[in-house]
Amino acid sequence: MSDSQDNAAAGDAMGALLLGFAGQLDQLAALIGGTGAAEDLFGAGSSLNGLVGELGTLAGELGSLLSRLLDVLIAILEAVSDMLGSGGGKTAAAPATAFQSIPVRIGPVAAHS
């Protein structure tokens, strides 16, 4: 096989994989939403539809709660980052030390014979 045939075969396999994945997501959404395929699968008056609908509502509320918690966590981390990043400029000047500078004269060394 040539490279173009290999790429085409890989593309077809990837397309089939993505289509299958999309189909699975569609079925899951129908089950959670309690409409469409779920009613066909379990019957329109099934109590399982109510349960699936309630589970979908619960999952939505949990997702909303998780989103709010992540928003709060991000806000806290940004505040800590701002505090640490700008904290260097807000510190007081370094206190004077008790050390004194010592002048040192460096010159050429005389050759020893």
CORCORFEN-V505769 format. One record per backbone hydrogen bond with DSSP energy under -0.5 kcal/mol. NH is the residue of the N-H (numbers start at 0). CO is the residue of the C=O. If there is no record, write none. Layout:
BEGIN
nh=(NH;NH)
co=(CO;CO)
END
This chain:
BEGIN
nh=(5;6;7;8;9;10;11;12;13;14;15;16;17;18;19;20;21;22;23;24;25;26;27;28;29;30;31;32;33;34;37;39;40;41;42;45;48;49;50;51;52;53;54;55;56;57;58;59;60;61;62;63;64;65;66;67;68;69;70;71;72;73;74;75;76;77;78;79;80;81;82;83;84;85;86;88;89;90;102;105;106)
co=(1;2;3;4;5;6;7;8;9;10;11;12;13;14;15;16;17;18;19;20;21;22;23;24;25;26;27;28;29;29;34;35;36;37;38;42;45;45;46;47;48;49;50;51;52;53;54;55;56;57;58;59;60;61;62;63;64;65;66;67;68;69;70;71;72;73;74;75;76;77;78;79;80;81;82;85;85;86;100;103;104)
END
